[in-house]
Amino acid sequence: SVIAEVRAQEVQESEVVLVAALVCDALALVLISILTVMNSASDPSFGPGFGLLALRWTAFLVIGVISAPLAARLALRFAARLPDRASLLAVSLSYLLLVAYLAKSLNLAMALGAYVAGLAFARAPEQKLLHLEVRPLVHLLRPLFFVWVGGLIDFSG
């Protein structure tokens, strides 16, 4: 994180910034989940479907936050036994895609699953190595993501 790069993690203000960032992320995920349900519903109005969405979202997040670190540790142990150095990246991305798919199968935003998987690997001892291995992939895919999102904009309305 930026705070870690300036070595200010021990400062109280940095903790406030981190908590604010987590709250902002959580609110964004709630909004994405709501918009996902509204987009998939035939009648996109606030009704009983949103109570069910809130229950699924909360259950997925609580279960994910509790079980994801254990699952991530198991995935990292499995990757450590494989002979190839790229195994760590492959296993981590597979885990991320699996959790995102689980979120999607519950009619939640895939971003929620990716967020939960990211939380699981954020505290792993291999986090720095994983970050170094993911960096080239991020540099490759980031521009494609913004081009794709830009292509989704409807300028006619």
C-alpha positions in Angstrom: 0.0 0.0 0.0 1.0 3.6 -0.3 1.2 4.0 3.5 3.6 1.0 3.7 5.7 2.6 1.0 6.2 5.7 3.0 6.7 3.6 6.1 4.0 5.4 8.1 2.1 2.3 9.2 2.6 3.0 12.8 1.1 6.5 12.7 -2.4 6.7 14.0 -3.5 8.8 11.0 -2.5 6.0 8.7 -4.9 3.6 10.5 -7.7 6.1 10.0 -6.9 6.3 6.3 -6.9 2.5 6.0 -10.2 2.1 7.9 -11.7 4.8 5.6 -10.4 3.0 2.5 -11.9 -0.3 3.7 -15.3 1.4 4.5 -15.2 3.0 1.0 -14.4 -0.4 -0.6 -17.3 -2.1 1.3 -19.8 0.6 0.3 -18.7 0.3 -3.3 -19.2 -3.4 -3.2 -22.7 -2.9 -1.7 -23.5 -0.5 -4.5 -22.1 -2.9 -7.2 -24.2 -5.8 -5.7 -27.3 -3.7 -5.8 -26.7 -2.6 -9.3 -26.0 -6.2 -10.4 -29.4 -7.3 -8.9 -31.2 -4.3 -10.5 -29.6 -5.1 -13.9 -30.6 -8.8 -13.7 -34.1 -8.3 -12.4 -37.1 -7.9 -14.8 -38.5 -5.2 -12.4 -35.5 -3.1 -11.1 -37.2 -1.7 -8.1 -36.4 -1.8 -4.4 -38.5 -4.7 -3.1 -38.2 -7.9 -1.2 -35.3 -9.0 -3.5 -33.0 -6.5 -1.8 -33.6 -8.0 1.6 -32.4 -11.4 0.1 -29.5 -9.6 -1.5 -28.5 -8.1 1.8 -28.7 -11.5 3.4 -26.6 -13.2 0.7 -24.1 -10.3 0.6 -23.6 -10.4 4.4 -23.4 -14.2 4.6 -20.9 -14.3 1.7 -18.8 -11.6 3.2 -18.8 -13.0 6.8 -18.2 -16.6 5.7 -15.6 -15.4 3.1 -13.7 -13.2 5.6 -13.6 -16.1 8.1 -12.8 -19.0 5.8 -10.8 -17.2 3.0 -7.5 -16.8 5.0 -7.5 -20.5 5.8 -8.3 -21.4 2.2 -5.6 -19.0 1.0 -3.0 -20.6 3.4 -4.0 -24.1 2.0 -3.7 -22.8 -1.6 -0.3 -21.3 -0.8 1.0 -24.5 0.8 -0.2 -26.4 -2.3 1.6 -23.9 -4.5 4.8 -24.2 -2.5 4.9 -28.0 -3.2 4.8 -27.4 -6.9 8.1 -27.3 -8.7 7.4 -24.2 -10.9 7.9 -20.7 -9.5 4.9 -19.5 -11.4 2.7 -21.9 -9.4 2.1 -19.3 -6.8 0.6 -16.9 -9.3 -1.4 -19.7 -11.0 -2.8 -21.0 -7.7 -3.6 -17.5 -6.4 -5.4 -16.5 -9.6 -7.3 -19.8 -9.7 -8.4 -19.2 -6.1 -9.5 -15.6 -7.0 -11.5 -16.8 -10.0 -13.1 -19.6 -7.9 -14.3 -17.1 -5.2 -15.5 -14.6 -7.8 -17.4 -17.5 -9.5 -19.0 -18.4 -6.1 -20.1 -14.8 -5.7 -21.6 -14.7 -9.2 -23.4 -18.0 -8.6 -25.1 -16.4 -5.6 -26.2 -13.4 -7.9 -23.6 -11.2 -6.2 -21.0 -9.1 -8.0 -17.9 -11.0 -9.0 -16.0 -8.0 -7.6 -17.2 -9.0 -4.1 -15.6 -12.4 -4.6 -12.4 -10.9 -5.9 -12.4 -8.5 -2.9 -12.7 -11.4 -0.4 -10.0 -13.4 -2.2 -7.7 -10.3 -2.1 -8.3 -9.9 1.6 -7.3 -13.5 2.1 -3.9 -13.0 0.3 -3.2 -9.6 1.7 -1.9 -10.9 5.0 -0.1 -14.0 3.6 3.6 -14.3 4.2 4.0 -14.7 0.4 2.2 -11.4 -0.2 5.3 -9.5 -1.4 6.4 -12.3 -3.8 2.8 -12.6 -5.1 2.7 -8.8 -5.6 5.9 -8.9 -7.6 4.6 -11.8 -9.8 1.2 -10.1 -10.4 2.7 -6.7 -11.3 3.5 -7.6 -15.0 0.0 -9.0 -15.4 -1.6 -5.9 -14.0 0.5 -3.7 -16.3 -0.8 -5.8 -19.3 -4.5 -5.9 -18.3 -5.0 -2.5 -16.8 -5.2 -0.6 -20.1 -7.4 -3.3 -21.6 -9.8 -2.9 -18.7 -10.1 0.8 -19.1 -10.6 0.5 -22.9 -13.3 -2.2 -22.3 -15.1 0.0 -19.6 -14.8 3.0 -21.9 -16.4 0.9 -24.7 -19.4 0.2 -22.5 -20.3 3.9 -22.2 -23.4 4.8 -24.2 -23.0 8.3 -25.5 -26.4 8.4 -27.3 -28.4 9.1 -24.1 
